[in-house]
Each structure stands twice: as C-alpha cells, then as structure tokens.
Amino acid sequence: MFKKALIAATLVAATAATTVPAAANGQISFGVSAGNQEEADLIRGGLVLYQIANGGDPVEVLTNAANGSVGVIHQEGNGHNGSLSQNGNAAGGVFQFGNNTNAHLAQGHGDADLNFVFGW
C-alpha cells in the first residue's frame, strides 16, 4: 500500500512541477529538476524512500557512497533502453513504463532530477 501511495504521490508532484511533455517516436516524457537545495533534498529523500519501499526489486538501485550519489532506474513493460550517469553527489531517477522507451539521464555534481517516460 505504501509503495503505491508513494509512486502516485511522486507522479502527481512531478506532473504539477513540469512543463509541457516532449513526445516523439511512440513515447511521451517529462522531467523534474531541482531549482534549489531544498528541492534537491526532497528528490534525494524521495529516491531513498522509493528504494526502501521497493526493496531493490524490480528496481535497479544505484548507490555510489564514494561520491554521494543515489539513483534509481525503474522499468515496467518491454524493450526499454535506459541509463543514469552521475558525477558527484547527484540524485536521479529514471522511470520507464509501457514499451520501447529510451531515457538517458546524465548528471553533474549536486544535480537532482527525475525523468518519467511512457511508451507504446
């Protein structure tokens, strides 16, 4: 129950905070980027809670304690291509749903971003 509520709350918050989504090649995507430290902390905390709620399955959980980065790649459906590249104290999430989506997130030091992609 907690997992579904967290996912729903994350999606609602992400939708409310984004601009018009980009659509191409049978997919639609939108992203959320932190504008200040408080927002970055919120994204980081949300990703940690997401990892705890999912227990690492079916999520690929990426945590690099050496550079302070935390990230999640979550894929539901078939044929997804996703990656997450982080450089120092970044927090990122790539969430792919449906079929055949492409999502790649590259982050620099201190970045905090969430990408949501839906494909058909």
C-alpha positions as CSV (number, residue, x, y, z in Angstrom):
1,M,0.0,0.0,0.0
2,F,2.8,2.4,1.0
3,K,4.6,1.7,-2.3
4,K,1.6,2.5,-4.5
5,A,0.9,5.7,-2.5
6,L,4.5,6.8,-2.8
7,I,4.5,6.2,-6.6
8,A,1.2,8.0,-7.0
9,A,2.4,11.0,-4.9
10,T,5.7,11.2,-6.9
11,L,3.8,11.2,-10.2
12,V,1.4,13.8,-9.1
13,A,4.2,16.1,-7.8
14,A,6.2,15.5,-10.9
15,T,3.3,16.3,-13.2
16,A,2.5,19.5,-11.3
17,A,6.0,20.7,-11.4
18,T,6.8,20.2,-15.1
19,T,6.4,22.0,-18.4
20,V,4.7,20.6,-21.5
21,P,5.9,17.0,-22.1
22,A,8.0,16.1,-25.1
23,A,6.6,13.4,-27.3
24,A,8.5,11.5,-30.1
25,N,8.7,8.0,-31.6
26,G,5.9,6.5,-29.7
27,Q,6.8,7.8,-26.3
28,I,6.0,10.8,-24.1
29,S,8.3,12.0,-21.3
30,F,8.5,14.7,-18.7
31,G,11.1,15.6,-16.1
32,V,11.6,17.4,-12.8
33,S,14.8,19.2,-11.9
34,A,15.6,20.7,-8.6
35,G,15.8,24.5,-8.6
36,N,17.4,24.9,-5.2
37,Q,18.9,22.9,-2.4
38,E,15.5,22.2,-0.7
39,E,14.1,20.7,-3.8
40,A,17.3,18.6,-4.3
41,D,17.0,17.3,-0.8
42,L,13.3,16.4,-1.4
43,I,14.2,14.5,-4.6
44,R,17.1,12.7,-2.8
45,G,14.9,11.8,0.2
46,G,12.1,10.6,-2.2
47,L,14.6,8.3,-4.0
48,V,15.9,6.8,-0.8
49,L,12.3,6.2,0.4
50,Y,11.5,4.7,-3.0
51,Q,14.4,2.3,-2.7
52,I,13.3,1.2,0.8
53,A,9.7,0.7,-0.3
54,N,10.8,-1.4,-3.3
55,G,13.5,-3.4,-1.5
56,G,15.6,-3.2,-4.7
57,D,13.1,-5.2,-6.7
58,P,12.0,-4.7,-9.5
59,V,14.1,-1.6,-9.5
60,E,17.7,-1.3,-10.4
61,V,19.0,0.6,-7.4
62,L,22.2,2.6,-7.9
63,T,24.0,3.9,-4.9
64,N,27.6,5.2,-5.0
65,A,28.6,6.1,-1.5
66,A,32.1,7.1,-2.7
67,N,30.8,10.2,-4.4
68,G,27.5,10.6,-2.5
69,S,25.2,9.9,-5.5
70,V,22.0,7.9,-5.3
71,G,19.8,6.8,-8.2
72,V,17.1,4.6,-9.4
73,I,16.2,3.1,-12.8
74,H,12.7,1.6,-12.7
75,Q,11.3,-0.2,-15.8
76,E,7.9,-1.7,-16.3
77,G,7.0,-3.2,-19.6
78,N,9.2,-4.4,-22.5
79,G,12.0,-3.2,-24.7
80,H,13.2,-0.2,-22.6
81,N,16.6,1.4,-23.0
82,G,17.7,3.5,-20.0
83,S,20.8,4.8,-18.4
84,L,21.9,7.0,-15.5
85,S,25.3,8.7,-15.4
86,Q,26.3,10.6,-12.3
87,N,29.3,12.7,-11.3
88,G,29.5,13.5,-7.6
89,N,26.6,13.9,-5.0
90,A,23.8,13.7,-7.6
91,A,20.3,12.2,-7.1
92,G,18.5,10.9,-10.1
93,G,15.6,8.7,-11.1
94,V,14.7,7.2,-14.5
95,F,11.2,5.7,-14.6
96,Q,10.1,3.9,-17.8
97,F,6.6,2.5,-18.4
98,G,4.9,0.8,-21.4
99,N,7.0,-0.4,-24.3
100,N,10.2,0.5,-26.1
101,T,11.2,3.8,-24.4
102,N,14.6,5.5,-24.4
103,A,15.6,7.5,-21.4
104,H,19.1,8.7,-20.5
105,L,20.0,11.0,-17.6
106,A,23.4,12.5,-17.2
107,Q,24.0,14.5,-14.0
108,G,26.8,16.7,-12.7
109,H,27.8,17.4,-9.2
110,G,24.8,18.2,-7.0
111,D,22.1,17.7,-9.7
112,A,18.8,16.3,-8.7
113,D,16.4,15.1,-11.4
114,L,13.6,12.7,-12.2
115,N,12.6,11.5,-15.7
116,F,9.3,9.8,-16.4
117,V,8.9,8.1,-19.8
118,F,5.8,6.3,-21.2
119,G,5.9,4.4,-24.4
120,W,3.5,2.5,-26.7
